[in-house]
């Protein structure tokens, strides 16, 4: 026998704010989380309906369309429409949808995400800890270098001093490299949490010849610090097989595409044995251009699939945990790629390897106007 639930109980169990407006603009239903987000404004919306809600949400709206236009688009298309509002100093992601009542009336449903700054708090706390450790360690190593040099007499072996100084400076380099990388991820996370990433994508997206871009990208791998400094160096470039496509023109932000490809290659290299090959494949698809980064590495346990794109989560496999990482890069990449209108997903099994796939929007003549 099918279970029956009270509609209000179901709404109250949802972790997002829910507001349902009748076709005449009356607020006919809401849930507990909506009250948490809107506070005393919820009573005003109850009294005055859609007109008051639209006025409140239009203040600091983080998109080009007004809320009335968002509602109209949702009702006409029958599909959910994404938008953001700015409230109490925070950008709140929202959805507008059309729902049909049993009597045939079409209502408007607004879903408001519950602002969650816990992730930012965690990353800032960890950043402070990392930076404090980096600074303290750097100062300590510099002091040791100074003392080592001062204690050596005239007959001290130059090679011995060089070895000791080389060891100290290598440790300093590791700490500074990690602090710099973590700061970059923190900036990207802040852009996501404050809604800036959407504006950056809008201003950065351009027509990009993927063949020319990939040639430059592959050459850049010799010039950047792709891996953690503590990773044992080897010629990973020789492992990468890449065959240019016949033709591919995409509409993306170069910087966010570069972030993602670097992260996917970094993971493929770190989480696979040296002798195994890596491959970058590019294929035209009906929906756009697909890029696959394929490795024959440790793979992903099925029970940990949901951790792959979750922030601050890493697989618990010994080979993964032994490598240094924050568990944040894939979360950032997925959000940035989806903001560009693309997709990022993976397919892989433990001990078999993993394929991370990007689907990017192809360039069309009207792309710059969308």
C-alpha positions in Angstrom: 0.0 0.0 0.0 1.4 3.4 -1.0 2.3 5.7 1.9 0.4 9.0 2.1 2.0 12.2 3.4 0.7 15.5 4.4 1.8 18.1 1.8 3.0 20.6 4.4 5.0 18.0 6.2 6.8 17.2 3.0 7.5 20.8 2.3 8.8 21.3 5.8 11.2 18.4 5.4 12.9 20.0 2.4 16.1 21.8 3.1 15.4 24.7 0.7 12.9 27.6 1.1 9.7 26.9 -0.8 7.1 29.5 -1.8 4.1 28.7 -3.9 2.1 31.5 -5.5 -1.3 31.1 -7.1 -2.0 32.4 -10.6 -3.5 35.6 -9.1 -0.3 36.2 -7.1 -1.5 35.0 -3.6 1.1 33.1 -1.5 -0.8 29.8 -0.9 2.0 27.7 0.6 5.4 27.9 2.1 7.7 25.9 4.3 9.8 26.4 7.5 13.1 27.1 5.7 11.4 29.9 3.7 10.6 31.5 7.0 14.2 31.1 8.2 15.5 32.8 5.1 12.9 35.6 4.8 12.3 36.3 8.5 9.6 39.0 9.0 9.4 39.6 5.3 7.5 36.4 4.9 4.5 37.9 6.7 4.5 40.8 4.3 4.6 38.4 1.4 1.7 36.5 2.9 -0.3 39.8 3.1 0.6 41.3 -0.3 1.5 38.3 -2.4 3.7 38.2 -5.5 4.0 41.9 -6.1 5.7 42.4 -2.7 7.9 39.3 -3.2 9.0 40.5 -6.6 9.9 43.9 -5.2 12.0 42.4 -2.4 13.8 39.9 -4.7 14.5 42.5 -7.3 16.7 44.4 -4.8 20.2 43.5 -5.7 19.1 40.8 -8.1 22.1 39.0 -9.5 20.8 38.4 -13.1 19.8 40.6 -16.0 16.1 39.7 -15.8 13.7 41.0 -13.1 11.8 38.4 -11.0 8.6 39.0 -13.0 10.5 38.1 -16.2 11.9 35.0 -14.5 8.4 33.9 -13.5 7.1 34.5 -17.0 9.9 32.5 -18.6 9.3 29.6 -16.2 5.5 29.6 -16.9 6.0 29.8 -20.6 8.7 27.2 -21.0 7.5 24.8 -18.4 11.1 24.3 -17.3 12.8 25.5 -14.1 14.6 28.8 -14.4 17.8 29.5 -12.4 18.4 33.0 -10.9 20.1 34.5 -7.8 19.0 37.1 -5.3 21.0 39.2 -2.9 19.8 39.2 0.7 21.5 40.1 3.9 24.9 40.4 2.3 24.7 37.0 0.6 23.9 35.7 -2.9 21.2 33.1 -2.7 20.8 30.6 -5.7 17.1 30.2 -6.6 14.8 28.3 -9.0 11.4 29.4 -10.4 9.1 26.6 -11.7 5.6 26.2 -13.0 3.4 23.6 -11.2 -0.1 22.5 -12.2 -2.7 22.0 -9.5 -5.3 19.3 -9.6 -7.9 21.8 -10.9 -5.7 22.7 -13.8 -4.5 26.1 -12.4 -0.8 26.9 -13.0 1.0 28.1 -9.9 4.6 29.5 -9.5 7.0 27.7 -7.2 10.1 29.5 -6.0 12.9 27.5 -4.4 15.5 29.4 -2.4 18.8 27.7 -1.4 19.6 27.9 2.3 22.8 30.0 2.5 25.7 27.8 3.6 28.9 29.5 4.6 30.1 26.5 6.6 32.3 25.4 3.6 33.8 28.9 3.4 34.4 28.9 7.2 36.1 25.5 7.0 38.3 26.5 4.1 39.3 29.8 5.7 40.2 28.1 9.0 42.3 25.5 7.1 43.9 28.3 5.1 44.9 30.1 8.2 46.3 26.9 9.6 48.2 26.2 6.4 49.5 29.7 6.1 50.5 29.8 9.8 52.4 26.5 9.3 54.0 27.8 6.2 55.2 31.0 7.8 56.4 29.4 11.0 58.2 26.7 9.0 59.8 29.2 6.7 61.0 31.3 9.5 62.4 28.2 11.3 64.2 27.0 8.2 65.7 30.4 7.5 66.9 30.4 11.1 68.5 27.0 10.7 70.2 28.0 7.5 71.7 31.1 9.2 72.9 29.1 12.2 74.3 26.3 9.9 76.3 28.8 8.0 77.5 30.6 11.1 78.7 27.4 12.8 80.8 26.2 9.9 84.5 26.9 10.1 86.8 27.8 7.2 87.4 24.1 6.5 83.8 23.1 6.3 82.9 21.0 3.3 81.2 23.2 0.8 79.2 20.2 -0.5 77.9 19.4 3.0 76.6 23.0 3.4 75.1 22.9 0.0 73.2 19.7 0.8 71.8 21.0 4.0 70.8 24.4 2.5 69.3 22.5 -0.5 67.2 20.4 1.9 66.0 23.5 3.8 65.1 25.4 0.7 63.2 22.4 -0.7 61.0 22.3 2.4 60.4 26.0 2.1 59.4 25.6 -1.5 56.9 22.9 -0.7 55.2 25.0 2.0 55.1 28.1 -0.2 53.8 26.2 -3.2 50.9 24.6 -1.2 50.0 28.0 0.4 49.9 29.6 -3.0 47.7 26.8 -4.5 45.4 26.9 -1.6 45.0 30.6 -1.8 44.0 30.3 -5.5 41.4 27.7 -4.6 40.1 29.9 -1.9 39.7 32.8 -4.3 37.8 30.5 -6.7 35.5 29.3 -3.9 34.8 32.8 -2.9 33.8 33.7 -6.4 31.3 30.8 -6.4 29.8 31.6 -3.0 29.4 35.3 -3.8 28.1 34.8 -7.4 31.1 36.5 -9.0 31.9 33.4 -11.1 28.9 34.0 -13.3 30.0 37.5 -14.1 33.5 36.4 -14.9 32.3 33.6 -17.2 30.0 36.1 -19.0 32.9 38.5 -19.6 35.5 35.9 -20.4 33.6 33.6 -22.7 34.8 33.8 -26.3 35.1 31.8 -29.5 38.1 29.4 -29.0 39.7 27.2 -31.6 40.3 24.1 -29.6 43.1 22.8 -31.8 45.2 25.9 -31.3 44.3 26.1 -27.6 45.3 22.5 -26.9 48.6 23.0 -28.7 49.4 25.9 -26.4 48.1 24.0 -23.3 50.3 21.0 -24.0 53.3 23.3 -24.4 52.5 25.1 -21.1 52.8 21.9 -19.1 56.6 22.3 -19.3 56.4 25.7 -17.8 53.9 25.4 -14.9 54.2 23.6 -11.5 51.5 21.0 -12.2 52.2 18.6 -9.4 52.8 19.0 -5.7 56.5 19.7 -5.0 56.7 16.5 -2.9 55.6 14.3 -5.8 58.6 12.4 -7.1 59.5 14.1 -10.4 59.3 12.1 -13.6 58.7 12.8 -17.3 54.9 12.6 -17.2 54.6 14.5 -20.5 55.9 11.4 -22.3 53.0 9.4 -20.9 50.3 11.7 -22.4 48.9 10.7 -25.7 47.0 13.5 -27.5 45.7 13.5 -31.0 44.3 16.8 -32.3 40.8 16.7 -33.7 40.0 17.6 -37.3 38.1 20.7 -36.2 36.6 22.0 -33.0 35.5 25.5 -32.1 34.0 26.1 -28.7 32.5 29.0 -26.7 34.1 29.0 -23.3 36.2 31.0 -20.8 39.8 30.1 -21.4 40.8 30.5 -17.8 38.2 28.1 -16.4 38.9 25.5 -19.1 42.6 25.7 -18.3 41.9 25.3 -14.5 39.9 22.2 -15.3 42.3 20.5 -17.7 45.2 21.1 -15.3 43.3 19.6 -12.4 42.2 16.6 -14.4 45.7 15.9 -15.6 47.1 16.5 -12.1 44.8 13.9 -10.7 45.4 11.4 -13.5 49.2 11.7 -13.0 49.1 11.6 -9.2 46.7 8.7 -8.9 48.2 6.3 -11.4 51.5 4.4 -11.7 54.3 5.9 -13.7 54.4 3.3 -16.4 50.7 3.7 -17.3 49.6 5.9 -20.2 47.4 8.9 -20.1 45.2 10.0 -23.0 43.3 13.1 -24.0 40.6 12.5 -26.4 38.5 15.1 -28.2 35.2 14.2 -30.0 32.4 16.2 -31.5 29.0 15.4 -30.0 25.4 16.5 -30.9 25.4 18.7 -27.7 28.9 20.2 -28.1 32.5 19.1 -27.9 33.6 16.4 -25.5 37.1 16.1 -24.0 38.0 12.9 -22.1 41.0 12.6 -19.8 41.7 8.9 -19.5 44.0 7.1 -17.1 44.7 3.5 -16.1 45.2 4.4 -12.4 43.7 3.4 -9.1 40.1 4.2 -10.1 37.3 5.0 -7.7 35.4 2.7 -5.4 31.7 2.6 -6.2 30.8 3.4 -2.6 32.8 6.7 -2.9 31.3 8.0 -6.1 29.4 10.7 -4.3 32.6 12.0 -2.8 34.3 12.8 -6.1 32.8 16.2 -6.6 31.9 17.0 -3.0 33.9 19.8 -1.4 36.6 18.8 1.1 36.1 15.1 0.5 38.7 12.7 -0.8 38.6 9.0 -1.5 39.8 6.8 1.4 41.9 4.5 -0.7 45.5 4.3 0.6 47.0 5.4 -2.7 44.8 8.5 -2.8 45.3 9.5 0.9 49.1 9.2 0.6 49.2 12.0 -1.9 48.8 15.6 -0.7 45.5 17.2 -1.6 42.6 19.3 -0.3 39.6 17.6 -1.8 38.4 20.8 -3.4 39.6 21.1 -6.9 37.0 18.9 -8.7 34.2 20.7 -6.8 35.5 24.0 -8.1 36.0 22.7 -11.7 32.5 21.2 -11.9 30.8 24.4 -10.8 32.8 26.5 -13.1 32.3 24.2 -16.1 28.5 24.1 -15.5 28.4 27.9 -15.2 29.9 28.0 -18.7 27.0 25.8 -19.9 29.0 22.6 -20.0 29.1 19.4 -18.0 31.8 17.5 -16.0 31.4 13.9 -15.0 33.5 10.7 -14.6 33.3 7.0 -15.2 35.7 4.6 -13.5 36.1 1.6 -11.3 38.7 0.6 -8.7 41.9 -0.8 -10.2 40.6 -0.2 -13.7 41.2 3.5 -14.1 39.1 6.6 -14.5 37.8 8.8 -17.4 36.8 12.3 -16.6 34.7 13.9 -19.4 34.0 17.5 -20.3 31.2 18.5 -22.6 31.7 22.1 -23.7 29.4 24.3 -25.8 30.3 24.5 -29.4 30.6 27.9 -31.0 27.6 29.1 -32.9 27.2 32.4 -34.7 24.7 33.6 -32.1 26.7 32.3 -29.1 27.9 35.8 -28.1 24.3 36.9 -27.7 23.2 34.1 -25.4 
